[in-house]
Amino acid sequence: MIAWLLISFFVLLFLGVPIAMSLGLSAMGGILFLGGGSTVTIAQRMFEGMNSFALLAIPLYTFAGFTMSKGGISKRLMDFCYSIVGHIYGGLAHVNVLSSMIFAGISGSAVADTAGVSGMFMPEMVRKGYSKNFTVAVTAISSTIGIIIPPSIPMVVIAGICGISTGKLFLGGIIPGVLCGLAQMIVSYFMAKKEGVPKEPGHFTIGPVLHGLWESWPALLMPIIIVGTITMGIVSPTEAGVIAVVYGLFAGGIIYRELKWEDIKFAFAETVRTSGRIFIVIGAAKLYTVMLTTAGFDKWVAKTMLGFSTNPTVILIMILLIFFIVTMFMESIATLTLFMPILYPIALGVGIDPIVLSVLITVVIGVGLVTPPVGMCIYVACDLMDVTVGEVFPTLVPFIAATFVCIALMVAFPQLILLPTYLMA
């Protein structure tokens, strides 16, 4: 059974069959031909995977992100971030990263950040003398912060699968997100020096910062409302998603007066498309995971890993390596839905903190989003600037290396993840 499930899945994937179909067809073959099940079982298991109140937050945060990105915040965010870091060498690259850190608190989606706010910086960066490769690399890697700093769609998925507090996961992602952003800025500084990019005129003054803060405060307030209401126990993460939707419509339509009916229709359409794709993958992956578990794959993985070592740090590194390798070839939500139910009990069994594990996995997934052959963020950024992944990837390597340094620091010092959860306890 295990051999059928693995071989059939990878054959379908190699043939170019979409990930959800590959997972579903492999599992259906196991149920109908090897397991003696029925089509009723297939429908029940897939619905089981999608039937979660926590997962309802996915379309809500997605819609809120689209409304805010279309509602006039992009230019204001750019001006605010420029007033803070624009004077540093490689200023526009730093603005790109800082804007992604702020937008991360709005959308929860790395791809949305790449195609939305960060995508606006690329033509301006090229016009100011930055190479296309550097521009695309910093845009793609900075957008991965979108799934680390709360709210985060992958964290919502992990919480739904493992029964972890979404609020604690959100808090755990704050310092790692900022740490990764600072690491990207450091790399950007040296890359700009290497390319000889002209330094932006002027220097830091408080006046433009205060003006930018006044112009962009509705956008900056949104992540505070989301995380604050959750951590204070006022609302659940899903209910906070509803608040985010209402606030996004209010900010874009009433405060900024730039959100039009066409933008709302676009946000609805993109939310349905994005959420539908995610939920189909979750349902198919749930069905496939049930079949793997029934066949004893989870026990085989646990026996193999624990036979190699029972040291929590070694097991943690092994789990992160598995997620890194798999997300190079599979869509991130499918990877989470497929492997979290199998690897999560192993991690708990050796004493790994579930919040630390989940946040680190989210960061690793971010690296997968910019790593070929299935790196959605790098493909979106390359498409926007009409360059190939092969041309950009060498420039991207130092940024990926910096992210791995951050991951190593978090493995060595898990307090970087847990500190906000302790403070808000």
N, C-alpha and C positions, 0 to 999 in steps of 0.2 A: 504493500500500500504506500509506504513512504517513498519508495523508488518511483512508483507511478506518479505521485503527486509532484515530486521535485522535477523529474525528467519532463513530464508533459507541460508543466508550467514554463520551464526555461526554453523548451522547444517553441512553444507558442510565442513567448516573448521575443525570441530570436527571429521568428518569422514576421515580427512587426505587429502582432495582435495587441490592441490596447491592454494596459495593465489590468483593468477591471475584468475584461473578458478573459484574459489569460488565467487569472485567479479563479473566476467563476467556472469556466469550462473544465479546468483541472479538477476542481472540487466536485463538480457535478458528475464527472466521469467516475470519481472515486465512490460517490454515493450510489449512483444508479447501477454501475457495473461490478463494483468490488464490495460495496458495503451493504447492499440490499435495501437502500433507502428509497425514497420516493420524491416526486416533485414538490409535495407538500413540505417535506423536510427542508428542501432547498429554500423555499419561500420563507419558512419560519426562521431559519438560521440567519438569512440575510436581513430580515426585518429586525431580528434580535440585535444585530450589530448596529443598526441605525436608530433603534428605539431608545434614545437616551435624552433626558432633559438637558444634560450638560452640553450635548452636541448641538442643541438648538441655538447656542451662542454663535456658532460658526456663521450662518447667514446674517445674523444681526450685526456682528462686528464687521463683516464684509461690506454690508450695505452702508453702515456708518462711515467706513473708510472711503467708499466711493463718493458719498455725498459731501464729505469734508474736502476731498481732493478736488471735486468739481465746484465747490462753493466759495472759491476765492482765497483759500489759505496758502496756496503754493507760492505765489509771489511774495506774500507777507512773511512766510517762513524764510524764504531766501534772503530777504532784506534783514530780518532779525539775526539770522545766523551769520550773515556777512558782517554785520556790525560787531559781532563777537570775535570771529576768527579770520575774517577776510584779510586782515593786515599781516598775518603770519605767512611766511614763504610757502607757496603752494596753496594760497588762500581759497581758491574756488574748490579745490579738492577737499579741504577741511569743511567748507560750507556744505558740500555734498554729503559728507559723513554726518555732520551735526544735524542737518535737516532730516536725514534718514533716522537718526536717533529720536528726534521729536516726532516724526511721522509714525515711527514704530508704536508710539503710544496712542495712535489713532486707528490704524488699519489692522494690525496683527498679521499682515500678509507681506512676505518679502517680494513676491512677484508684483503685487499691486504697487509697492514702493518703487520698484524698478521701472515699471511702465508709467507711473504717475509722477510723483514729485521729483525723484532723482533724474528721470528722463528729461526734465526741463533744463537741467544743468549742462547736459552734454554738448549741445550746439554752442553754448556760451563758453565752455571750457576750451573747445577746439578753436573758437574764434580768438581766444586770448593766448593761444600758443601751446596748449597742452596737446600731446599726441593723441590720436584716436585710441590707441591701445591702452594708454594710461587712463584716459577718460572712461572707457568702457570698463576697465578693471576696477577702478575705484567706485564706479556707479553700481556694479554688480555686487561687489563684496560688501559695500555699505548697506545695501538693501537687505542683506541677511540679518541685520540687527532687528529688522521688523518682526521676526519671530522669537526674539529673545526678550526684548523690553516689552512689558505688558501693555495691552492685551496681546495674546499670542494664540493663533489658531492651532498649531501643533500642541501647545500646552493644554488647550481645551480638550483635544482628542486624547492625549495621555491621561488627563484627569478622568475622562469618561470611561476609558478602558480599565484603568487601574483603581478607580475609586479614591483618588487622591484629592485633597483640597485644591481647587483651582486658584483660590485666593493666595494660598501659600506658594503655589507654583509661580504665580504672577510676581509676588514679592521676591522670590528667589531669582528671578530673571533680571532684576534691576541693575545690581552691581556687575554681573557678567556682561550685560549689554553695554554699559558704560565703559567697562574695561576693554571690550572688543573694539568699541568706537575709538578710544584713545590709542590703541595699538594701530588701528588703520590710519589715524592721523599722523602717527610717528613715521610709518612707512611712506605715507604720502609726502611728508616733508622731504625725506631723502630722495624719493623718486623725482620730485619737482626739482631739487638741486641737481640731480643727475641729468635731467632733460634741459636744464637751463631755462626754466619757465620764468618769464618776467614777474617780478614781485608786484603785487597790487599796491596802488598808491595809498598814502594815508597811514594812520596809526589808530590804536584803540582809544576811543573817547566815550564817556558815559552818555553823552547826549543822544547819539544815534541808537545806542542800545535801549535807552528808555523809550525812544520813539518807536523802535521796532517792537518792543514789549507791549506798548499800548495798542499798536496796530494788530498784533497777532495773539493777544491774550485769550480770545475765545477758543482758538485752536489749542493753545498751551493748557487751557483749563480742562480740556476733555479727558486726557489721561489721568489727571488728578481726580476728576469725578469718578471715573471708572474704577481705578485702583482704590481710591479712598472709601467709596461706598461698600466695596467688597470687603476690604480688610476691617472696616468698622462693624461688619456684620449687619449692615442695613439692608443689603440686597444680596442675592446670589449672583454668580458671574453671568448667568443667562439673563436675569432681570437687569443687570448692569448693561447688558447688550441692548435692551429695550431703551434704557435711558440714553445710551450712546446714539441710537437711531434718532430719537426725538430731538436730542441736543444737536446732532449733525444737521437735521432739517432746519432747526431754529437758527443755528449759527449761519448756515449758508444762505437761507432764504430771508431771514429777518435782520440779522446783524450786518452781514456783508452785502446782502441784497444781490448776490451774483448767482444763486442757484435757481436755474430755470426749470420749467416743466420737462423740457427735453433732457436735462441732466438727470432728473429724478427717474425718468423712463430708462435712461441708460444705466443708472445705478441698479434699478430693479432687474433689468435684463442680465447685466453682468453678475449680479448676486445669484440669480437663478442658475446661470450657466456654471459659475464657480462652485457654488454649494452642491448643485446636482452632481457635478463630476466628483467632488469629494465624498458625498454620501454613497454613490454607486461603488466607489473604490472601497469604502469602509464596509459596506454590506458584503461585497464579494470577498474581501480579505477575512471577514469574520467567518464566512462559510469555509474558506480554505483553512483557516487556523483551527476550526473545530475538527476538520478532517485530519489535520496533522496531529492534533492532540489525541484524537481517537486512535490513530495509528501508533502512538507512543513516541512521536518525534521529540516532544518536550523532555521526556525522561532520558532519551538518548543524548540530547544536547546537555542537560544537567549533568549526567554521568561523565560525559566527555570533558566538560569544563572543570568540574570539581575534581576529576581524576588528574587534571593538569596542575591545579592549585586550588587551595581554599582561602588564600589570602584575599581579603576584600579589595585591596588596591589592584591586584593582578586581575581579579575577576572584573572589576570596573573597567580597566583598560581593555580587556578582551571584549566586553560588551560594546564599548565605544568603537573599537576597531570593526566589529561586525556591522554596526550601524553606518560607519563611514564607508565601508566597502559596498554594502548593499545599496545605500543611497546614491552611489555613483551610477547605478544601473536601474533603480526603481524609484518611482514617485514617493515623496516623503510620507504622505498620509498612509499609503499602502504599506510602507515599511513599518511605520508605527503600529498599525492595526495588526500586522502579521507577526511581528517579533516581540512587541511589548508583553503580550500574554504569556509568551514562552520564557523570556529572559527576566522579566520582573520578579517572579517568585524565586529565581536563582539568586538574584541580587539581594532580596530581602533575607534569604536563608543564610547568607554570609555576613549580614549586618550592615549592608550599604544603605545609607539614608535615602528614602524614596524621592525626596525633594532634590537632593544633590544629583542622584541618578537621572531624574527627568530633565533637569535644567541642562546638564552636560549633554544628554542625548539631543536636546533641542539645538544646542550650539553646534554639535557635530552635523546634524541635519542641515544647518545653515551652510556648512562647508560643502555638503553634497549638492546644494542648490547652485553652486558656482563651479562644480567639477564635472567635466564631460564623463560619459556620454549623455547623461540625463540631467544636466544642470539648467533648470528653467530660467534662473535669473541671468546667467551668462548668455543664454541664447536670446532672451528678450533684449538685453542691452546691445548685443552684437547686431541684432536685426535693426534696432533703432539707428545705429551708426553705420550700417552696411559694411561690416567687417566680419571676418571669420573667427570662430573660436580658436582655431590653431594659431592665428596671428596674435590673439590677445592673451592666451594662456600663459606664456612665459612671463609676461608683465604681472599676471595675477598671482604667480607662485609666491612672491614675498608677502603678499597680503594673507594668503592661506597659511604660510609659515607663522606669521604673527598670530593668527587665530589659534593655531596649535600651541603656541607658547602660552596664550591665555588659558587654554584648556588644561595644560600642564600645571599652571598656577592654581587653578580651581581644584584639580585633583589633589594637589599637595596641601592646599589650604581651603577645605570645604566651607570654612567660615565666611568666605567671600560670597557664597550663595546663601548661607543660612542666617547671616547677621540681620537682614531686614525682617525675617520671620520671627527672630528672637525679640527684636525691638517692638514689633507689633503684637506680640503674644499677650 
